[in-house]
């Protein structure tokens, strides 16, 4: 059975909790984000949703931990302030990780 977790600011996490996501961590620093990410990896979460701002801050850690693995699927979402630069490439990165082929425009 797959499970979903969210890592983000209080507003984003609260919205997902209202939507039924039970595994959630409110974080304010990159160190807290790394700790939450590692916790969810240990719990074998299938989908980890993280705000783009936090994902950008811990990008190297995420890459080291999951490498080319398909699971957990990491989904980056805009936080309450909107999307950040580089969000357009997220889908291409996901496709490359899942099927091993880079999509070219």
Legacy VTK file of the C-alpha trace (Angstrom):
# vtk DataFile Version 3.0
C-alpha trace
ASCII
DATASET POLYDATA
POINTS 105 float
0.000 0.000 0.000
1.456 3.336 -0.971
1.606 6.222 1.430
2.029 9.947 1.043
3.899 12.446 3.200
4.303 16.222 3.034
7.222 18.427 4.083
6.700 22.167 4.056
5.672 25.363 5.766
2.742 25.493 8.180
0.243 26.727 5.592
1.106 24.089 2.985
1.186 21.253 5.494
-2.102 22.370 7.049
-3.785 22.290 3.639
-2.581 18.765 2.962
-3.616 17.632 6.425
-7.107 18.964 5.735
-7.003 16.951 2.507
-6.304 13.749 4.439
-2.515 13.429 4.388
-1.612 12.069 7.809
2.184 11.973 7.584
3.323 15.581 7.645
6.226 17.630 8.928
6.247 21.401 9.341
9.813 22.634 8.880
11.465 26.037 9.008
15.102 25.277 8.183
16.998 23.092 5.755
18.274 20.997 8.685
14.698 20.277 9.758
13.811 19.444 6.140
16.695 16.953 5.917
15.609 15.313 9.178
11.994 15.049 7.982
13.085 13.689 4.586
15.279 11.027 6.195
12.466 10.095 8.601
10.083 9.509 5.707
12.710 7.455 3.863
13.050 5.241 6.943
9.263 4.815 7.023
9.250 3.623 3.376
6.913 6.378 2.197
6.072 5.982 -1.514
5.419 9.653 -2.317
7.115 12.567 -0.585
5.664 15.970 -1.399
7.968 18.871 -0.589
7.770 22.572 -1.308
10.072 23.749 -4.087
11.879 26.194 -1.827
12.804 23.445 0.631
13.657 20.987 -2.137
16.044 23.519 -3.648
17.721 23.993 -0.260
18.302 20.249 0.229
18.646 19.187 -3.427
22.098 17.611 -2.934
20.873 15.595 0.049
17.842 14.337 -1.874
20.034 13.300 -4.822
22.500 11.469 -2.572
19.754 9.605 -0.723
17.589 8.443 -3.609
20.011 8.473 -6.530
18.300 6.916 -9.546
15.698 4.986 -7.529
12.116 5.263 -8.711
10.677 5.253 -5.197
10.054 7.265 -3.279
8.606 9.608 -5.844
9.522 13.180 -4.920
6.930 15.755 -5.925
7.851 19.406 -5.613
5.037 21.887 -5.231
4.958 25.673 -4.938
4.588 27.018 -1.436
2.280 29.867 -0.452
4.568 32.349 -2.230
4.290 30.601 -5.608
6.658 28.567 -7.746
10.393 29.008 -7.841
12.772 28.991 -10.781
13.556 25.613 -12.270
10.149 24.088 -11.660
9.613 23.543 -15.392
12.364 20.923 -15.449
10.852 18.837 -12.648
8.767 16.657 -14.960
11.721 16.021 -17.283
13.827 14.960 -14.303
11.080 12.617 -13.111
10.720 11.024 -16.563
14.467 10.570 -16.850
14.595 8.934 -13.409
11.675 6.590 -14.069
12.360 5.442 -17.638
15.987 6.431 -18.075
15.364 8.612 -21.117
15.856 12.355 -21.231
13.045 14.218 -22.963
14.336 16.861 -25.391
12.316 19.840 -26.575
LINES 1 106
105 0 1 2 3 4 5 6 7 8 9 10 11 12 13 14 15 16 17 18 19 20 21 22 23 24 25 26 27 28 29 30 31 32 33 34 35 36 37 38 39 40 41 42 43 44 45 46 47 48 49 50 51 52 53 54 55 56 57 58 59 60 61 62 63 64 65 66 67 68 69 70 71 72 73 74 75 76 77 78 79 80 81 82 83 84 85 86 87 88 89 90 91 92 93 94 95 96 97 98 99 100 101 102 103 104
